[in-house]
Amino acid sequence: MSAIEGFVPCEVIQCFHTYLDFCYIAHMSAFTQSTLDQLDNTLKHFHTHRVIFQQLGVQDPTPSH
């Protein structure tokens, strides 16, 4: 993360950090209810932070299918 700090908005770093947290939790070898709650909470935070890519024009807010 420190490699991109200062080059991208802090919201992008927050989004990447949350994504990496989600990946870390998802790759655990055993899951408990607490682990699943952490995973769900992290996913919610990711969806909150991901809007920065729409605001920057990186992702179209209305994807076409």
KEKE-3310 file (N, C-alpha, C; in steps of 0.2 Angstrom, whole numbers, plus 5000, padded with zeros to 4 digits):
npx = (5004:5010:5017:5009:5004:5000:5000:4988:4970:4966:4955:4955:4966:4960:4950:4957:4964:4953:4948:4959:4959:4947:4950:4960:4953:4944:4952:4955:4958:4948:4931:4921:4907:4910:4920:4913:4905:4915:4919:4907:4905:4917:4915:4904:4910:4919:4910:4905:4917:4921:4915:4923:4929:4920:4917:4929:4928:4933:4926:4911:4895:4884:4884:4884:4875)
npy = (4994:5006:5009:5015:5026:5043:5044:5040:5044:5044:5036:5026:5018:5014:5006:4996:4991:4986:4976:4967:4963:4956:4946:4939:4935:4926:4916:4909:4893:4888:4891:4900:4906:4919:4922:4922:4932:4943:4942:4946:4959:4965:4964:4972:4985:4985:4987:5000:5008:5006:5015:5025:5022:5024:5037:5042:5039:5027:5016:5012:5017:5011:4997:4989:4975)
npz = (5000:5003:4992:4983:4990:4991:4977:4973:4978:4995:4998:4988:4992:5004:4999:4993:5004:5011:5002:5002:5015:5015:5006:5013:5025:5018:5014:5025:5034:5042:5047:5057:5066:5070:5061:5049:5051:5051:5038:5031:5036:5032:5018:5017:5020:5009:4999:5002:5001:4987:4978:4975:4964:4954:4956:4951:4938:4934:4934:4927:4933:4929:4923:4907:4900)
capx = (5000:5014:5020:5004:5002:5003:4999:4981:4967:4966:4949:4957:4970:4955:4946:4962:4965:4947:4948:4964:4957:4942:4954:4964:4948:4941:4957:4956:4956:4942:4927:4917:4902:4914:4924:4909:4903:4920:4919:4902:4907:4922:4912:4900:4915:4922:4905:4905:4923:4922:4912:4928:4931:4914:4918:4935:4927:4936:4920:4904:4891:4878:4887:4879:4876)
capy = (5000:5012:5010:5019:5031:5049:5044:5039:5046:5039:5032:5020:5014:5011:5001:4991:4988:4982:4970:4963:4960:4951:4940:4936:4931:4921:4911:4905:4886:4886:4896:4900:4911:4925:4923:4923:4939:4947:4942:4950:4966:4967:4965:4979:4990:4986:4991:5007:5011:5005:5020:5030:5021:5027:5044:5044:5037:5021:5011:5015:5015:5007:4992:4986:4968)
capz = (5000:5004:4986:4979:4994:4988:4970:4972:4983:5001:4997:4984:4997:5009:4996:4992:5010:5013:4998:5004:5021:5013:5003:5019:5029:5014:5013:5031:5033:5046:5047:5063:5065:5070:5054:5044:5052:5049:5031:5029:5038:5027:5011:5017:5020:5003:4994:5004:4998:4980:4975:4973:4957:4950:4956:4947:4931:4932:4933:4925:4938:4926:4918:4902:4899)
cpx = (5004:5017:5015:5002:5005:5001:4991:4977:4967:4960:4951:4961:4965:4952:4951:4963:4959:4947:4953:4962:4952:4945:4957:4959:4945:4946:4959:4954:4950:4938:4922:4912:4905:4917:4919:4906:4908:4920:4913:4903:4912:4919:4908:4904:4918:4916:4904:4911:4924:4919:4917:4930:4926:4915:4924:4934:4930:4931:4914:4899:4885:4881:4882:4880:4873)
cpy = (5006:5014:5015:5025:5038:5050:5043:5042:5041:5034:5026:5016:5011:5005:4995:4987:4983:4976:4965:4959:4955:4945:4936:4932:4925:4915:4907:4898:4884:4892:4895:4906:4918:4927:4925:4930:4944:4948:4946:4957:4969:4968:4971:4985:4991:4989:4998:5011:5011:5010:5025:5028:5023:5034:5047:5042:5031:5015:5014:5012:5011:5003:4989:4979:4966)
cpz = (5000:4997:4982:4983:4991:4981:4968:4978:4989:5001:4993:4988:5002:5006:4995:4998:5012:5009:5000:5011:5020:5010:5009:5023:5025:5013:5019:5030:5037:5047:5053:5061:5065:5064:5049:5045:5050:5042:5028:5031:5033:5020:5011:5017:5013:4998:4996:5001:4990:4976:4972:4966:4952:4950:4952:4940:4929:4931:4932:4930:4936:4921:4913:4902:4892)
residu = (MET:SER:ALA:ILE:GLU:GLY:PHE:VAL:PRO:CYS:GLU:VAL:ILE:GLN:CYS:PHE:HIS:THR:TYR:LEU:ASP:PHE:CYS:TYR:ILE:ALA:HIS:MET:SER:ALA:PHE:THR:GLN:SER:THR:LEU:ASP:GLN:LEU:ASP:ASN:THR:LEU:LYS:HIS:PHE:HIS:THR:HIS:ARG:VAL:ILE:PHE:GLN:GLN:LEU:GLY:VAL:GLN:ASP:PRO:THR:PRO:SER:HIS)
# end
